[in-house]
Amino acid sequence: MNLEEYHRLRSFPFAGKRLFTKPGARGFPDPRYELLARVAEPRGPTLDANPGVGLLAASARAKGAEVTALEPSRAALRALSKNAEVWGFSARAALPWEAPEATFETALLVLPAERGSDFVRHSLVAAARALKPGGRLWIAGDKKKGFERYFKEAKRLIGYGVIVERQGSLRAAVLEKENTPEPLPLWHRFDAELRGRRFSFYTLPGVFSATHVDPASALLLRTLPTLDPGTRVLDLGSGYGALSLSLAAEGARVVGLEDDLAAVLSARRSAEATGLEVDFRHSDVDEALAPEEKFAIVVMNPPFHLGGRVVLDVGQAFVEAAYRHLEDGGRLFLVANPFLKYEPLLEALFGRYSTLAVNRYKVLAATRQ
Ligand code: SAH
């Protein structure tokens, strides 16, 4: 799949209309969404707190609900916004805890287990707080991914609940809001030493490697040469900013592109705390870059999971975007798990590559000729 194909929306027939999706976006196909779309009975103002591309939001709209969908992923949001137009619901870039309080009669939540239990807990609390008293929260999840535990916790936080559907290991349940749970503290802070400097990083729930610097990223930083001051650097998938901020501290001019809004907000706060200027943009791969923006260095620790599955679409789009936005003689530095086969793609695009380090991870480098 090339970069144009990566960015292209595609559509499938769904409930008499079309449902749009794209590579890199969560939520379709996904049996948890289909299960909840089938069994939920949304009424009145409805919050979808984990819409992905919007299958459940579309189905809730088709059942007559007035739907607001909050989605932090840019990739998902691109398809979700299109579906919002087609189906007639509202969608915006936001984290679940940004939902207005005591506003909705119904909340829908496919448990975002792949983002970790901290993010699930925050999503449950946010959905509960967004409901009016007596409002209903519909959830779906997988027994193999902690559904029972989350359901128990949801009942403790929110009120009475019952399982309404079982399908293999999938479960759907509904709860009625009796209690308003207290909001949970959002920010986590940790300190780290990178390339001889101390940093304080701030992270929101669900952010990649939110409590410590990822060991693959640390290896990449140890392998990178010293950069000349003013070097233009692109950090693709910049997360909370570990790579961007270390290089900015050495005088590089850095742009960080990141799909997850929680990570973008974390990176901006971390930059502010260290007094560094980095241009962090909410972006599906290179979506937020103009074609003429070029860099001397691109760094990346590409993602290879999406909604719990291993996928290489996004990583490949990262490498192709890097190639396009490197100036002549510019260099890409990539760190990955050794089992991920980036080498053929590097050879195809750059002609050659070198392996700078291999241990639990490998660091590959390639120069645009
Ligand atoms: N550079 C950071 C994060 C690396 S993990 C660090 O070293 O800590 C990969 C990052 O890519 C994650 O933050 C993930 O949210 C982001 N990502 C995933 N899909 C993306 C996409 N389509 N566009 C941009 N970023 C994406």
Boltz pocket constraint, residues with backbone or C-beta under 6 A from the ligand:
constraints:
  - pocket:
      binder: B
      contacts: [[A, 24], [A, 75], [A, 208], [A, 209], [A, 214], [A, 217], [A, 236], [A, 237], [A, 238], [A, 239], [A, 240], [A, 241], [A, 242], [A, 243], [A, 257], [A, 258], [A, 259], [A, 260], [A, 263], [A, 283], [A, 284], [A, 285], [A, 286], [A, 300], [A, 301], [A, 302], [A, 303], [A, 314]]
      max_distance: 6.0
